[in-house]
């Protein structure tokens, strides 16, 4: 999913600066995990604008790799599956229109 967001942001330069914000939304709505972000950063990034996107997420990856949750991470383990599914659907609609 991160690769899809990366390619989408790369193809529309108007939203390229929003990449980190989109990753935060996906993380906060349980669409992607911190492990997925770290893996993408280390091995999975697409070549399209790779250096730009890696630099944008560098701080986030350093914090996640240490096992600390970023200050914007407001994840609650008591969310219901319905709410999580609705949030994921809403996030995807916001990202992909």
C-alpha positions as CSV (number, residue, x, y, z in Angstrom):
1,X,0.0,0.0,0.0
2,X,2.9,2.4,0.8
3,X,4.2,1.8,-2.7
4,X,0.9,2.7,-4.2
5,X,0.8,6.0,-2.3
6,X,4.4,6.6,-3.3
7,X,3.7,6.2,-7.0
8,X,0.5,8.2,-6.8
9,X,2.3,11.1,-5.0
10,X,5.2,10.9,-7.5
11,X,2.8,11.1,-10.5
12,X,1.0,14.2,-9.1
13,X,3.7,16.6,-7.9
14,X,1.1,18.8,-6.3
15,X,0.6,16.2,-3.5
16,X,4.2,15.0,-3.3
17,X,4.7,17.0,-0.1
18,X,1.7,15.3,1.4
19,X,3.3,11.8,1.4
20,X,4.2,11.8,5.0
21,X,0.8,13.1,6.0
22,X,-0.8,10.3,4.0
23,X,1.4,7.7,5.7
24,X,0.4,9.1,9.1
25,X,-3.3,8.7,8.2
26,X,-2.8,5.2,7.0
27,X,-0.9,4.3,10.2
28,X,-3.4,6.0,12.5
29,X,-6.3,4.1,10.9
30,X,-4.5,0.8,11.2
31,X,-4.1,0.3,7.4
32,X,-0.4,-0.1,7.7
33,X,1.9,-1.0,10.6
34,X,5.1,0.5,11.8
35,X,6.9,-2.7,10.6
36,X,5.5,-2.2,7.1
37,X,6.8,1.4,7.1
38,X,10.3,0.2,8.3
39,X,10.3,-2.6,5.6
40,X,9.3,-0.2,2.9
41,X,12.0,2.3,4.0
42,X,14.7,-0.4,4.0
43,X,13.8,-2.6,1.1
44,X,10.5,-1.9,-0.6
45,X,10.5,1.7,-1.9
46,X,9.9,2.0,-5.6
47,X,12.5,3.9,-7.7
48,X,10.0,6.7,-8.6
49,X,11.2,9.6,-6.4
50,X,12.8,7.1,-4.0
51,X,15.3,9.5,-2.4
52,X,12.7,12.2,-1.8
53,X,10.2,9.8,-0.1
54,X,12.9,8.1,1.9
55,X,14.2,11.4,3.2
56,X,10.6,12.5,4.1
57,X,10.1,9.4,6.2
58,X,13.6,9.2,7.7
59,X,12.6,10.6,11.1
60,X,9.5,8.4,11.4
61,X,11.5,5.3,10.6
62,X,14.2,6.1,13.2
63,X,11.6,6.6,15.9
64,X,9.7,3.4,14.9
65,X,12.9,1.3,14.7
66,X,13.7,2.2,18.3
67,X,10.3,0.8,19.3
68,X,8.9,4.2,20.2
69,X,5.5,5.4,19.0
70,X,5.5,8.8,17.2
71,X,3.8,11.6,19.0
72,X,1.0,11.6,16.4
73,X,0.2,8.0,16.9
74,X,-3.1,7.8,18.7
75,X,-3.8,4.2,18.3
76,X,-6.3,2.6,20.6
77,X,-6.5,-1.2,21.0
78,X,-10.2,-0.9,22.0
79,X,-11.4,0.1,18.5
80,X,-14.1,-2.1,17.0
81,X,-13.5,-3.9,13.8
82,X,-16.4,-2.0,12.1
83,X,-14.9,1.3,13.0
84,X,-11.5,0.3,11.7
85,X,-12.9,-1.0,8.5
86,X,-14.9,2.2,8.0
87,X,-11.7,4.3,8.7
88,X,-9.7,2.3,6.2
89,X,-12.4,2.8,3.5
90,X,-12.6,6.5,4.3
91,X,-8.8,6.8,4.1
92,X,-8.6,5.1,0.8
93,X,-11.3,7.4,-0.6
94,X,-9.4,10.4,0.6
95,X,-6.2,9.2,-1.0
96,X,-7.5,7.8,-4.3
97,X,-10.6,9.9,-4.7
